[in-house]
Amino acid sequence: MSQSLTLDDLIADLQTAKQIAIDDRNPNAIVTATVAQAKLLGMDNMRDVTPNSNGLGYIPDLTPEIALAISKRLDEEY
């Protein structure tokens, strides 16, 4: 029997990977996991700052500071 992965499953797996990176004090892996989460959520190519339905604004450039903010938001949700 095959099991289908959902977006929530993938986000949760990346959150686990990010936590391991945090525990290992590996900032590159933290950013990589955060960027992967942002891409899955469609936040990697946003060009304006119009808020969407879940309260997150569109992000013009994914800087380390913005990646950290996204990471914190994902920590709260997952």
Secondary structure in CASP SS format (residue, H / E / C, confidence):
PFRMAT SS
TARGET T0000
AUTHOR 0000-0000-0000
METHOD secondary structure of the structure
MODEL  1
M C 1.00
S C 1.00
Q C 1.00
S C 1.00
L C 1.00
T C 1.00
L H 1.00
D H 1.00
D H 1.00
L H 1.00
I H 1.00
A H 1.00
D H 1.00
L H 1.00
Q H 1.00
T H 1.00
A H 1.00
K H 1.00
Q H 1.00
I H 1.00
A H 1.00
I H 1.00
D H 1.00
D C 1.00
R C 1.00
N C 1.00
P H 1.00
N H 1.00
A H 1.00
I H 1.00
V H 1.00
T H 1.00
A H 1.00
T H 1.00
V H 1.00
A H 1.00
Q H 1.00
A H 1.00
K H 1.00
L H 1.00
L C 1.00
G C 1.00
M C 1.00
D C 1.00
N C 1.00
M C 1.00
R C 1.00
D C 1.00
V C 1.00
T C 1.00
P E 1.00
N C 1.00
S C 1.00
N C 1.00
G C 1.00
L C 1.00
G E 1.00
Y C 1.00
I C 1.00
P C 1.00
D C 1.00
L C 1.00
T C 1.00
P H 1.00
E H 1.00
I H 1.00
A H 1.00
L H 1.00
A H 1.00
I H 1.00
S H 1.00
K H 1.00
R H 1.00
L H 1.00
D H 1.00
E H 1.00
E H 1.00
Y C 1.00
END
